[in-house]
């Protein structure tokens, strides 16, 4: 109790100090799709409604993948594993703690080592918007989402009664990795319907860091899709299919590379306005996302391992969501029913014999169903109270937990779970409750104040509850999920301000989050509930944890032709039970940039990306988790960029990243499934880039 009170006092002081220094907040931002370092000013109305049209900005196609793009946005950090497959972090949380929603669908990666996290399959197109939610701001944003959400919403151009077409052709080059990208998006239709097709291609070689050392990071990516819709007045019926394929992706420091990651998504949705007294509108969306992944230790690298191993894995997700705007006793209410099913299988095979060596994911199926509702009560003409509640049902089955692996002495996943935890896997059921209460007040027409309390519950994913990666003599370097792991319960307080003036904006938010049963990936040291003392093996257990931090952002157009922007993010994480730092927490970091409109058709700018040294680390697996490689030095990296629009409608983005060829790493690192080694990868050195966009 003393430790909880101590961290609660720290959180209260952090909240207070944050607002003494930064009176504004961006708890939820709908950001324009913009791949250059200096962005246009963001105009806020209230924390959950800022929208920019991606068709007016350069495409994220210039980035290596979705998380690389997200990492350029304020409040989001990306952990690098290679050139592709970066992992986004928001408020010190990642993986299952974030919701990544792409056009009303979820895609869960097929790699147990997360070479292909959900953001690797993001495909942001013309007319799309990207919403970055920091923290738990709505009960309607999906299952879990304690750290936040990234929501890609697919938009359409405005059509008339006459058939017309619009589109975008683009291409670009990045010199360091010699990455070429090209893409096209075409939409044709009338007010009654439309058809949309898109495709893109990227090919990247290994990049060099600031030392001139080559970093294994090459990959090739193909993606494409087709959407059709029927849109009579008040109705939108749509069908869509998307494929995203990554070939020959290299990963430095990992024990394997990936010859193939392929995601296919099929979607259907019906949205209709209603005239009923209770039901104002209804939307039903359904999807299936099917992911196949292959990784091995021999086909894309010189073979040096003792045994040639290949992992074939699948992750198939099916879902449906029914949403409705209701009017109950003159009170508007948003309600949603949602169902999601994810099944994961992963087999590690001895390539020379075809013998099964390990069932990494033994046919783990997670079924989730939820009901959520949210409303905003008007307390006065300037104040409102947002109230929401959510119930999640979770059921988990293990279809192959008793299947034997002949190449590992006929050991089964249940044998591995029992060795480490004293119990095998059985069907699990959870009943999880979430809630939100937020007070919003319009201080004046340009200033919003808000404060919120929330409880969210995040269930363990397939790896945390069922990975069966048996490695080393007697299992001494294994990585094993815990079938009896409890879900995380997050209790958050956050406060914020938004101030938007004609030529400047300034803002920040602060939060404190007490987490009951935080799911910690730890080293096996005979802790309570852990039967082995293998400090080089990784297990999962529940602890109580504390997270707190703040985000600050501002912009100032101090001259009609000059714009100054800056943002800062800080996260603090603590293991309350052990009284030490949580691993994998980014340091104080941010960006500052300036843009100059030199001519009517030319904008140029510069930006600095900086981070302070991270000294709160957990590096020793003999006494703690050992998941941080080391303390990470601070850095400041400078970029230049420009946009030329003289030949409208074409636009040319150009620039240089990391001008001074600095050698640096982000603090966040990744893991190696072949052993418990943590991998920290240097960021790219100096790189020149160009991106041409031609809309029509």
N, C-alpha and C positions, 0 to 999 in steps of 0.2 A: 504494500500500500504506500509506503514511504517513497519508493521509486516512482510510482504512478503520479503521486502528488508533485514530486520534483519535476518530472517532465511536463506535467500540466502547467506548473508555474512558468516553466521555460516557454511553453507554447503561448501562454497569455502575454508574456513580455514580448515575444516575437510579434504577435498580432498588434500589440500597442505600438511598438517601435516602428513597424512597417508602415503604419498609417501616419505616424509623425513625420516620416520621411517621404512618403509616396501616397498622396491622396487620390488614387484611381485604381480601377481594376478591369481586367479582361478575363473574367472567369470562363466565359465561353466566347469564342471568336469564330465568325464565319469569314474566312480569309480568302482574298482573291488568289487565284492560282498564279504564282509569280516565282520564277526560278532564279532571279537575280538577287543580289544581296540587299539592295536598297529598294524598299517597297513604297508604294503610294500610301498616303496617310489613311488610317482606318477610322471611319466615322461610326461612332457607337451611338445607339439609342438606348438599349438596356442590355444586360449581360448576355442575352441569348439571341440577339438578332442583328448581326452585322453581316451583310452579304455583298460580295463583289463578283462580277461576271468574269469567269475565266476566259471568255472569248476576247476580252480586251487586254489580256496579258500574255506573256510568253508561256510556253507549255512546260510542265514538269518533265517532259520527255528528255530534256537536257540533263536530268539527273540520272544516276545509275539505277535507282529503284525508288519505290514509294517512300521508304524510310529516309533515304538520302534527301529527298525533297522535304519531308516533314522536319528533318533535323535543321533545316534552314529557317524554320519558323520560331518565333519567340515561345519559350516555355517547353520546347521539345528538344530532347537530346537523342542522338543516334549512336548505338554501340556497333562498332565495325567488326566484321568477321572476315570480310573480303571485299571485292568490288561490288558484289550483289548480296542481298540477304541481311541488310542492316536491321537493327532492332530498335524501335522507338521507345523512349522513356518519357513519362509525364509525371511531375511531382514525385520523382524517385520510384515510380512504379512502372511495370512493363509486363509483357507476355499476357497471361490471363487476367491481369489487373486492368487492362485496357480493352475497350471495345473498338474493333476496326470493322466498320460497316461500309460496304462498297455497293451503292445502289440497292439498298434494302436486303443485302445478302451478306452472309459470313463465309469466309474461306479460312479454314485452319490448315496450316502447313503439314506436309507429309514427312518432314524430317524430325526424328527424335532429338537431334542436335540443333534444330532451328536454323538450318541453312536456308529455309524458305518460310520465314514468319509470314503472317497474313499480309503485312504491308508489301511483301515482295510481289504480290499479285494485284496490287492496286493499279488501276488503269484510268487515270484522270484525263478526260477528253474535253473538247471544246464545249462551252456552255455549262460545264460542271462547276459546282462549288464544293469547297472543302471546309468542314466545320471541325475546329479543334476545341474540345471541351476539356477544361482543366478542372479536375475534381469531379465530384458527384453533384451535378447541377439539375438533373431531371431523373425521375423514376422511369421515364419512357424511352431511355436511350439503350435499353437492352439488358441482358443478364450481366450482373457484376458491374464492371466499369468503375471500380472504386478510385482508380487513378485518373480516369478521364475517358474520353472517346474521340475517335477520328471518324467522321461521317462524310462520305462522298455522296453527294446528291447529283444525279444526272439531270441536266436541264435540256431544253429544246429551244430553237429559235421561234420567233413569232411568225406564223403563217397567215396567208389570206385565202380567199376563196379560189384564187388562181394558183395553179401548180407552180411551185418555185423550188429552187435548190440553193443551198448554202454549204460552205465547207471550209476546210483549212488544209493546206499542204505545208509541211515543214521539214527541216533537216538541219543537222548541226554536227560539230566536231569539237572534241576535247583533246588537246595535244598530249597531255601527260600519259593517259592510258590509250591514246590513239582511238578513242571511242567515237564511232560514227553512229548517228541516229537519224532516222527518217520516219515520217508518219503522215497519214492522211485521214481526214474525217469528212464524210459527205452526208448531208441530210436533205431529203426532198419530201415535199408534202403540201397539203392544203389544211384548212381549218378542220377537215374531217379525218385526217390521218397523215401518217408520215412513215418513212423508212430511213434508217440510219445505218451506215456501215463505216467501220474504221479499222485501221491496221497500223502497226509500227514495227520497227526493226532496230536493234542496237547490237553493236559488236565492239567489245572492248578487249584490249590486251592488258598485260600486267602494267601497273603504274609504278613510278619511282617515288620514294619518300624524299624528304629534304636532304638526306645524306647522299642521295643518288643510288640508294640500294633498291633493287627490284623487289616489289611486293607481289606475291602470287595472288592475282585478283581478276584474271581474265574471265569473260563470260560472253555468251551470245543469247539474245532474247528476241523472241517473236511474240506478237500479240495481235489479236483481231477480234472483231465482234460484229454482230448484226442485231438491230432492234427494229421492230415494227410496232405501230400503234394505231388505234382507232379512237378518234377524239371528237365525237359529236358534242354538242353543248352539254356541259355538266358531267361528262363521262370521259374516262381515260382507261382504255384497255390496252395493255402492252405485253409483248413477248420478246424475249431477248436471249442471246447466247454469246458467250465470250470464251476465248481460249488464250492462255498465257503460258508460254513455254520458255524455259531457261536451259540452255545446253552448255555443257563443259565449263561449269563454274568452279574456279579454283579458290581454295581457302588456306591462307598461310597459317601455319602452326597447328592446324587441325590434322587429325590422323587420316582423314579421307577428303576427297573432292567429290563433286556431284556431276556425273554425266548428264543427268536429266532431272528437271522438276517441271511438272506440267499440271496446270490447273484449268479445269473446264467448269463453267458456270452456266446454268440454264435458269431463266427467270420468267415469271408471269405475274401480272398484277392487274387489278381492277379497282379504279377509284371513281366514286360517283357522289355528286352533290344530291342531297335529299331535302325535301320540303317539310319533313315531319316536325311535330312540335318537340319531340325528344331527340331524334336522330337528325343531325344537320349534314353530316357527310360520313362516308364509310370508305375504307380502303382495305383490300385484301391483297397481300403480296406473298408469293411462294418462290422457292428456289431450291436448286440442288447444285452443290459445288463438289467436284470430284478431283482429288489431287493424287498424283502418282509421283514418287520420288525414288531416285536411285543414287546411292553413294558407294564409293569403293576406295581401296587404298593402292590401286595398281594401274588403272587405265589412263590416268591423266598425270602421273608422276612416276619417277624412277622407283622401281619396286625395291624397298629396303626392309619391309616388315617381315616377321617370321612366317606369317600365314597370309595368303591373299584372301581378303574378305570383301563381301559385297552385301549391302543392305537394300532390300526391296521393301518399300513401304507405301501404304495408302491411307488417305484421310478423306472420308466421304461425309459430307454434311448436308442435311436436308432441313428445311425450315419453312414456317408459315407465320404470318403476323396479320391479325385483324385489328384495325385501328378505327376509331370513330370519334367525331366531335359531337358531343351531346349537350342538350340544354335541359337541366334538371332544376325545376322550380326557379326559372330565370337565371340559373347559375351555369355558365359554360364549363364543361368538363371534358377533358381528353382521356380516353380509355383505350387500353390495348390488351389483347390476348395474344400470346406468342408461344410457339413450340419450336424446339430445335433438337435434332438428333445428330450426333457425331460418332462415327466409328473409325477406330484407328488400328491398323495392323502393321507390324514391322518385323521382318525376319532378317537376321544376319546369317549369311551362308558362307561356307568355305568354298571359294570359287573353283578350285581344282577338282573337288569331289561332289559338289552340290549338297553336302551334308549341312543340316541345320545346326548352327553354332549357338544361337540365342534368339529367343522370342522377345525382342525389345519392347514392342507393344503387343501383348497377347490378346488381340481381338477385344479391345476395350470399347464399350458402347456407352455413351452418356446421353440420356434422354432428359430434356429440360422443358418445363411448361410454366407459364407465368400469367398473372393478371396484374395490371397496373392501372392506376388512375391518378390524374393530377388536375388541379384547378387553381385559379388565382382569385381570391376574394378582394374586392375593392373596399378598403377601409376608409378611404376618403378620395378626393379627386387627385391626390398626389401619392397616396400610399396603398399598397396591396400586399396581401399575404399569400404566398404560393404554398400549397399543401399537396403532398403526394404520398401514395402508399403503393407497395409492391409485394407480391407473394411469388416465390419461385419454388417449384417442385423439381427435385433432381433425383434421378435413379441411374445407377451405374452397374453394369454387368461386365464380367471377364469371361469371354468365350473360350479361351485357350490357356487358361492359367495352369492346367494340369497336363498340357502337352509337353513331351520330353524333347530335348535337344540332343541328338545322338553325338554330335561333335563336342559336347560338353558333359560327357559322362551321363547322358540321359537326364540331366538336371532340368526341372520344370521351373516356370516362374514362381509357383507357390513354394518350391524348395528354397528359392532365393529370398522371397519375402520372409519366410519362416526363419531362415538363418539370420537375417538382419533385425527383424521386428518381433519374432516369436509367434506370428500368425500369418495365415495365407489370405488370399483374396476371396471375398464373397460379395454378393449383391449388396449395394449400399443405397440408402434413401435419405434425402435431406428435405427439410421444410424451412425455407429461408425467408425472412421478412426484412424489407427495406422501407425507409420512410424519408421524407424531405419536408422541411419547414423553412421558408425563406421570406424575410421581410424586405420589401423594396420600397424606396422613398425617392420621389423626384424632388430634390432640394430646390431646383429651379429648372428652367427649360434646357439647360446644358449640363446639369449635374445629377447623377444618380448615386444613391447610397444603398447598400444592401448588406444583410447579414443572414447567414443560414446555418442550420443544423441538419445533419443527415446521418442515417445509418444505412450502410450497404453491405451485402454479403456476397463474397466471391468464392465460388467452389473451386476445388483443385482441378487441374487439367489432367489429361491422360498420363503425362510424364510424371507429375508430382504424385499421382496416386497409383501408378502402375508400371513405370519403366523397369525393365528387368535386364539390365546391362551388367552381366557377370564377367569380370575381368581380373586377371592377375592370379597368383598362387593363392588358392583358397578363397578367392574373391576380394583380395586385399586392395584392388584398385577399381572396384565396382562402382556403379551409379544406379541406385535402387529407389524406386518410388515406394510410397507408404500407402497401402490399400485402406488403412483406417484413419487417414489424415482428416482433420476437421476443417470446415470452411473458414475463411477469414471473415471477421466481423469488424467493419470500419465504422468509427464514430467520429464524424468530422464537424468542426466549426470553421466557417470561413467568412470573411468580411471583405467588402470592396467598395470602391468609388469609381465612377466614370465621369470625366469632365471633358466635354467637347466644345471647343470654341471655333470661330471661323478660321483662324490661322494656327491654332495649336490645340493639342490634346495631351492629357497626362493622366496616367493611371497606375493602379496596382491592386493586388489582392494578397491577402495573407490567410493562412490556414493552419490548423492543428488537428491531428488525426491520431486518435488512440485505436490501435488495432489489436483486438482480442483474437488469439489463435492465428497470428501471422504465420504463413507457411514459409519456413526457413529451410533453404538448402544448406546443409551443414556437413561437416566431416564426422565420421562415425567414431565416437570416442567413449563408448559405453555410457552415454547419457541415459536418463530414465526412459525406458521403452526401446532402447537400442542395445542389442545383445552382443555386438562385436566391438572390438577396439582396433579399427582399421583407419587411422587418420588420413590415409590416402584414398579412402572410399567416400562417396557422397551419398547422403541419405536425406530424408525430409522429416521435419518435426514441427510441431506448433509451439510458438512462443508468444508473449505479449510484446508489442513493439509500439514505437511512437514516431510519427512523421510530422514535420512542420516545415514551413517555408513561406516564401513570398515571390510574387512576380510584379515587376514594374515595367511600364512602357510609356513612352511619350513621343510626340512629334511637334515640330515648330517650323512653320513656313515663315521665316524671318524676313524674306524678300519674295516678291512675286516669282522669282526665278530660282529660289534656293529653298531646300527642304532638309531639315535636320531630324534624324530619328535615332532612338536608343531604346534598349530593353535590357533588363537584368532579371535573372532567376536564381533563387537559392533554395536548397533542400537540406534539411537536417533529418537524420535517421538514427534511431537508437534501439538496441535490444534491451528492453526493460528488465527482463529476467536476469541477464548476465551483466547489465550495467556497462555495455560497450557499444561501439558504433555498429550500425547495420552495414553490411557490405554493399557494394555497387550503388552508392549514392553519389550523384554528380556534384562537383564543387560550385561555388558562386561563379556564374558565367553570364555572358551577354554579348551584345553587339552594339556598335554605334556607327552611323553612316550619314553621309551627306549627298544630296543630289542637286545638280546644277542644270537648269534648262538653258544650255548655251545658245541654241538657235531654235526656231520654231520646229525644226525637224530633227534636233539632236539633243539628247540628254546624256550627261556623263555623271559619274558618281564614284565614291569610294567608301569602303566600309572596313571596320576592324572587328574581328571575332576574337573574343578573349575569354580566358578562364583563369581563376586563381589556383594555386597549389591545393590539392586535396590531401589533407593530413589525417583526417578521420577515416582510418582504413582498418580492414580486418584481413591480415596477411598470413597468419600462422595456423595451419590446419591441426597442429598439435594441441592448441588451446582454444581455437575458435573455428570459423568456417574456412578461412584461408582463401576466400573467393576474390579478394582484391590482389592483383599482381604485386602492387607496391604503392607507395605514395606517388602521386602524379604531379609533375612540375606544372606550374602555370605557363600560359602562352598567350601571345597576341599575334594574330595572323591578319594580314592586310590584303584586300581585294580592290580591283578597279573594274568598272563596268560601264557600258554605254548602250544607248538605243538610238538607232537611226531610222527615221520614218519619212525620208525625203521622197521615196518612191511608193507612196501609198497606193493600194492598201498594204503593200509589203512592209515588213519591219525587220530590222537586223539588230539582234542583240550580240554584243561582243565584250570581251574583257579578259582579265587575267586574275586567277585565284592564287593566293599565297605568293604575293609578289616577291618577297625576299627569300623564297624557297626554304622556309623554316621547317625544322624537324620537330614534330609534336605528335602527341596522342591524346585522344579523349580519355578520361579516367575509366569509363565503362569498358569492361572486357568481356570476352565470351569463353565458352568451355569446349573442351575436346572430349568427344564421346569415347575415344579409344583409351583414355586414361583421365584422371581428374585434373589435368593441367589446365590452368586458366590462361587465356591467350589475349594479349593486348597488341593491337596492330597499329603501326604508324599510319597517320593520315597522309594523303597525297602531297607531294611537293608542288613547285610552281607549275601552273597549267594555263595555257591560253585556250580560249573557247570562242565559238561563233555559233549563232543559231538564227536561221532565216525562217520567217513565217509569212505565208501568203494566204490570207483569207479571201474567200470569194462568195 
